[in-house]
Amino acid sequence: FCGKALNCLDIGGDGSALIAAGGSDPVVRIWDPRKPGTSAPVLQFASHTSWVSSCKWHDKSPFHLLSSSYDGKVMLWDLRTAWSLSVIESHSDKV
């Protein structure tokens, strides 16, 4: 996994084929396996400040992804804008 340990992987919900993964760096990566000839991520979110511990697609929306990190944050991402819609920072320890 990009030379890092893999901590989480989830395949998109609601008919999406997108794959989200996170590991031992602060980056959430998104791949589209339908895109031929490339193994590079189609999107990368790098707003966490520590390892990504979990990632989960929204059950009903192919555009929304949750990620959590050892930095104590839970973030909700919107793939249409490539920005986080919400950040929960109430944890004092890794989540």
PyMOL commands that set and color helices and strands:
alter all, ss='L'
color gray80, all
select strands_A, chain A and resi 6-11+19-23+28-31+43-45+52-57+64-69+74-78+83-88
alter strands_A, ss='S'
color yellow, strands_A
deselect
rebuild
show_as cartoon
